[in-house]
Amino acid sequence: MVYTAESDPLCYPVGLPFNAEVLDRERVIEAMIESLAGSEQPLATLILDIFTEP
């Protein structure tokens, strides 16, 4: 599901899209674990993908 800025109150104030399709459970968990171990790139990429038009 892809949310638009108009349909999502969290994104609306800043005018960003919200791409929920990239929120794959395994990808999110792996990115979080890697960030805790010091590698922030996977989490940064995930966040960028969330707020990028599909």
Secondary structure as a PSIPRED ss2 file (coil, helix, strand):
# PSIPRED VFORMAT (PSIPRED V4.0)

   1 M C   1.000  0.000  0.000
   2 V E   0.000  0.000  1.000
   3 Y E   0.000  0.000  1.000
   4 T C   1.000  0.000  0.000
   5 A C   1.000  0.000  0.000
   6 E C   1.000  0.000  0.000
   7 S C   1.000  0.000  0.000
   8 D C   1.000  0.000  0.000
   9 P C   1.000  0.000  0.000
  10 L C   1.000  0.000  0.000
  11 C C   1.000  0.000  0.000
  12 Y H   0.000  1.000  0.000
  13 P H   0.000  1.000  0.000
  14 V H   0.000  1.000  0.000
  15 G C   1.000  0.000  0.000
  16 L C   1.000  0.000  0.000
  17 P C   1.000  0.000  0.000
  18 F E   0.000  0.000  1.000
  19 N E   0.000  0.000  1.000
  20 A H   0.000  1.000  0.000
  21 E H   0.000  1.000  0.000
  22 V H   0.000  1.000  0.000
  23 L C   1.000  0.000  0.000
  24 D C   1.000  0.000  0.000
  25 R H   0.000  1.000  0.000
  26 E H   0.000  1.000  0.000
  27 R H   0.000  1.000  0.000
  28 V H   0.000  1.000  0.000
  29 I H   0.000  1.000  0.000
  30 E H   0.000  1.000  0.000
  31 A H   0.000  1.000  0.000
  32 M H   0.000  1.000  0.000
  33 I H   0.000  1.000  0.000
  34 E H   0.000  1.000  0.000
  35 S H   0.000  1.000  0.000
  36 L H   0.000  1.000  0.000
  37 A C   1.000  0.000  0.000
  38 G C   1.000  0.000  0.000
  39 S C   1.000  0.000  0.000
  40 E C   1.000  0.000  0.000
  41 Q H   0.000  1.000  0.000
  42 P H   0.000  1.000  0.000
  43 L H   0.000  1.000  0.000
  44 A H   0.000  1.000  0.000
  45 T H   0.000  1.000  0.000
  46 L H   0.000  1.000  0.000
  47 I H   0.000  1.000  0.000
  48 L H   0.000  1.000  0.000
  49 D H   0.000  1.000  0.000
  50 I H   0.000  1.000  0.000
  51 F C   1.000  0.000  0.000
  52 T C   1.000  0.000  0.000
  53 E C   1.000  0.000  0.000
  54 P C   1.000  0.000  0.000
